[in-house]
Amino acid sequence: MTLTTSSLNGALPLTARGKVRDLYIIDANTLLFVATDRISAYDVTLTNGVPNKGRLLTLLSVHWFKVLTAAIPSLRTHFITTDLPPQIPDHLKSAFAGRSMQVRKLKTFPVEAIVRGYMTGSAWVEYKAKGTVHSIPVDKDLQESAAFPEALYTPSIKAPPGEHDENVHPSKIPELIGSAKHAKTIEKLSLQIYRVAWAYAAERGIIIADTKFEFGLDEKTDEVVLIDEVLTPDSSRFWPSEDYTVGRAQKSFDKQGLRDWLVREGLEGKEGVEMPVDVVEQTWGRYREVYERLVGEKWEEI
């Protein structure tokens, strides 16, 4: 079964639909995050989804929340439980089980906190043209897929639905969010989380080339909190370390195969595109493999 649009038939009010997640209000302090099987690339959502993808993203995020908070005891996250709230009718529970998280309702910072460990993607494109990454000067003569001497924090500002996020220099974030203190914390946490996750994944044969985090503010405690999904194939570039070679594009366990297909077919950024069966199956295969490597368990269908 593929769930591309969720519906609770009024059991809980829907507050937002994102590219992948549907958000419902449980109470004044709690939201229900529902990961559908939708998939997007180049800021456009494909018309069909990838079966089981939402469950995989949810379970992998929950795994990472546990790994990260164990390694960084001071880290706060929005995650509460994967248990469904009692308002969900019995006949809908099977559709929402495994793909839903109860989370704390927080003020969201409009920042995509991107961390790049390797020269790839848009970083490689900018570097070839200007010798910079997000306007940050980097070493000369770097090759494609080369590791940066130190991971780079390269944030972007979240755009309204249907528009492209705007890459900005890290120095612009304090003004954009209205707090130098919180901007510094977001940058520090992003780099700290990346380093912990990189080391964890490396032990399991996976290179995290880059990833993006999102953060919220607990206004009662003034704490910066890790929110949304974390370190999934939707939000990260994962490379198998056994195939890693500097100077070329890498095999990946993420959306890169879908992006490549869209470019080959001249469909990049176009609305109303449906993936063929083979692209859906290949995408699911990559997601499942990286899940199994990172979690250390075989994927089980529900």
Solvent accessible surface area in square Angstrom, and as a share of the most:
residue,aa,sasa,rsa
1,M,164,0.73
2,T,56,0.33
3,L,20,0.10
4,T,45,0.26
5,T,81,0.47
6,S,0,0.00
7,S,62,0.40
8,L,3,0.02
9,N,110,0.56
10,G,72,0.69
11,A,33,0.26
12,L,9,0.04
13,P,79,0.50
14,L,77,0.38
15,T,66,0.38
16,A,46,0.36
17,R,108,0.39
18,G,42,0.41
19,K,96,0.41
20,V,14,0.08
21,R,22,0.08
22,D,0,0.00
23,L,34,0.17
24,Y,5,0.02
25,I,53,0.27
26,I,25,0.13
27,D,70,0.36
28,A,87,0.67
29,N,94,0.48
30,T,16,0.10
31,L,20,0.10
32,L,1,0.00
33,F,19,0.08
34,V,0,0.00
35,A,2,0.02
36,T,0,0.00
37,D,0,0.00
38,R,27,0.10
39,I,0,0.00
40,S,8,0.05
41,A,4,0.03
42,Y,70,0.27
43,D,44,0.23
44,V,16,0.09
45,T,43,0.25
46,L,9,0.05
47,T,79,0.46
48,N,37,0.19
49,G,6,0.06
50,V,0,0.00
51,P,49,0.31
52,N,28,0.14
53,K,0,0.00
54,G,0,0.00
55,R,20,0.07
56,L,0,0.00
57,L,0,0.00
58,T,4,0.02
59,L,61,0.30
60,L,0,0.00
61,S,0,0.00
62,V,14,0.08
63,H,40,0.18
64,W,0,0.00
65,F,5,0.02
66,K,131,0.55
67,V,29,0.17
68,L,0,0.00
69,T,48,0.28
70,A,84,0.65
71,A,56,0.43
72,I,6,0.03
73,P,107,0.68
74,S,86,0.55
75,L,5,0.03
76,R,104,0.38
77,T,19,0.11
78,H,3,0.01
79,F,49,0.20
80,I,83,0.42
81,T,34,0.20
82,T,47,0.27
83,D,98,0.51
84,L,38,0.19
85,P,2,0.01
86,P,128,0.81
87,Q,74,0.33
88,I,4,0.02
89,P,41,0.26
90,D,117,0.61
91,H,136,0.61
92,L,25,0.13
93,K,78,0.33
94,S,85,0.55
95,A,19,0.15
96,F,3,0.01
97,A,34,0.26
98,G,16,0.15
99,R,3,0.01
100,S,1,0.00
101,M,5,0.02
102,Q,26,0.12
103,V,1,0.00
104,R,71,0.26
105,K,97,0.41
106,L,36,0.18
107,K,112,0.48
108,T,68,0.40
109,F,10,0.04
110,P,61,0.38
111,V,3,0.01
112,E,20,0.09
113,A,0,0.00
114,I,27,0.14
115,V,0,0.00
116,R,13,0.05
117,G,6,0.06
118,Y,17,0.06
119,M,0,0.00
120,T,14,0.08
121,G,24,0.23
122,S,58,0.37
123,A,1,0.00
124,W,49,0.17
125,V,97,0.56
126,E,36,0.16
127,Y,24,0.09
128,K,126,0.53
129,A,81,0.62
130,K,154,0.65
131,G,33,0.31
132,T,28,0.16
133,V,0,0.00
134,H,9,0.04
135,S,76,0.49
136,I,32,0.16
137,P,107,0.68
138,V,29,0.17
139,D,74,0.38
140,K,178,0.75
141,D,137,0.71
142,L,32,0.16
143,Q,104,0.46
144,E,38,0.17
145,S,1,0.00
146,A,11,0.08
147,A,52,0.40
148,F,14,0.06
149,P,100,0.63
150,E,117,0.52
151,A,21,0.16
152,L,31,0.15
153,Y,11,0.04
154,T,0,0.00
155,P,0,0.00
156,S,2,0.01
157,I,30,0.15
158,K,75,0.32
159,A,30,0.23
160,P,78,0.49
161,P,136,0.85
162,G,72,0.69
163,E,101,0.45
164,H,133,0.59
165,D,54,0.28
166,E,109,0.49
167,N,79,0.41
168,V,16,0.09
169,H,68,0.30
170,P,24,0.15
171,S,76,0.49
172,K,110,0.47
173,I,2,0.01
174,P,42,0.26
175,E,148,0.66
176,L,87,0.43
177,I,30,0.15
178,G,65,0.63
179,S,26,0.17
180,A,70,0.54
181,K,125,0.53
182,H,19,0.09
183,A,7,0.05
184,K,152,0.65
185,T,45,0.26
186,I,1,0.01
187,E,63,0.28
188,K,136,0.58
189,L,22,0.11
190,S,0,0.00
191,L,26,0.13
192,Q,65,0.29
193,I,0,0.00
194,Y,9,0.03
195,R,122,0.45
196,V,38,0.22
197,A,0,0.00
198,W,91,0.32
199,A,49,0.38
200,Y,34,0.13
201,A,0,0.00
202,A,40,0.31
203,E,141,0.63
204,R,86,0.31
205,G,19,0.19
206,I,0,0.00
207,I,14,0.07
208,I,0,0.00
209,A,0,0.00
210,D,9,0.04
211,T,2,0.01
212,K,43,0.18
213,F,0,0.00
214,E,12,0.06
215,F,2,0.01
216,G,0,0.00
217,L,16,0.08
218,D,17,0.09
219,E,125,0.56
220,K,179,0.76
221,T,80,0.46
222,D,63,0.33
223,E,62,0.28
224,V,13,0.07
225,V,0,0.00
226,L,0,0.00
227,I,14,0.07
228,D,23,0.12
229,E,11,0.05
230,V,0,0.00
231,L,0,0.00
232,T,0,0.00
233,P,1,0.01
234,D,19,0.10
235,S,12,0.08
236,S,7,0.04
237,R,38,0.14
238,F,0,0.00
239,W,7,0.02
240,P,2,0.01
241,S,47,0.30
242,E,113,0.51
243,D,56,0.29
244,Y,62,0.24
245,T,69,0.40
246,V,62,0.36
247,G,39,0.38
248,R,100,0.37
249,A,70,0.54
250,Q,21,0.09
251,K,113,0.48
252,S,10,0.06
253,F,2,0.01
254,D,1,0.00
255,K,18,0.08
256,Q,46,0.20
257,G,22,0.21
258,L,0,0.00
259,R,45,0.17
260,D,60,0.31
261,W,29,0.10
262,L,5,0.02
263,V,78,0.45
264,R,171,0.62
265,E,99,0.44
266,G,44,0.42
267,L,47,0.23
268,E,89,0.40
269,G,39,0.37
270,K,115,0.49
271,E,135,0.61
272,G,59,0.56
273,V,12,0.07
274,E,117,0.53
275,M,4,0.02
276,P,50,0.32
277,V,109,0.63
278,D,75,0.39
279,V,8,0.05
280,V,18,0.10
281,E,108,0.48
282,Q,99,0.44
283,T,0,0.00
284,W,31,0.11
285,G,22,0.21
286,R,48,0.17
287,Y,0,0.00
288,R,91,0.33
289,E,66,0.29
290,V,0,0.00
291,Y,18,0.07
292,E,35,0.16
293,R,64,0.23
294,L,0,0.00
295,V,28,0.16
296,G,62,0.59
297,E,113,0.51
298,K,157,0.66
299,W,25,0.09
300,E,136,0.61
301,E,108,0.48
302,I,132,0.67
